[in-house]
């Protein structure tokens, strides 16, 4: 059960983090620019340009999920907490773009107008966010919740694993059909040598070492 729970948690985190990274390459804002140098036109900014930290945090969450699949105890908790914090950062970055799409697109609008990003004003372009910041915000929320829940329950994974091992060992004691554990080779050689000496002593006394019932010779 613990292995299955860990595997499901890690797979969910990997999927969510990968989707965040992919979303960073999609259009997040669209701006209609009208200016003397521009001559009018549409400017598009993807997630990496509008919120550079979001794809980077997706990679951090991806690394945290990978670490959670290989580390144990405290290491797993640290990796999952890091993934949860990365998810929170994704939420914050997406929310900032939704709150002020123009601020996330000033570099692109300024390039079209021939001015610096700091010189772009609200009336220079009509900017709107696409659906992808909303999707990424939801992904960040799910990523944060899944990683935080995993961090809370991860100490149970080790306990459940120990319980499974103990239970399996206890069950095999009373199972006649269970295969016997391999004997130590050195101990097995000593046991066989002892049996050989016992058989030789029995022959020297005129006894049948196989237990066939022959008594000592008169």
Buried (B, 14 or more C-beta within 10 A) or exposed (E): EBEEBBEEBBEBBBBBBBBBBBBBEBBBBBBEBBBEEBEEEEBBBBBBBBBEBBBBBBBBBBBBBBBBBEBEEEEBBBBBBBBBBBBBBBBBBBBBBBEBBBBBBBBBBBBBBEBEEEEBEEEBBBBEBBEBBBBBBBBBBBBBEBBBBBBEBBEEBBEBBEEEEEEEEEEEEEEEEEEEEEEEEEEEEEEEEEEEEEBEEBEEEEBEBEEEEEEEEE
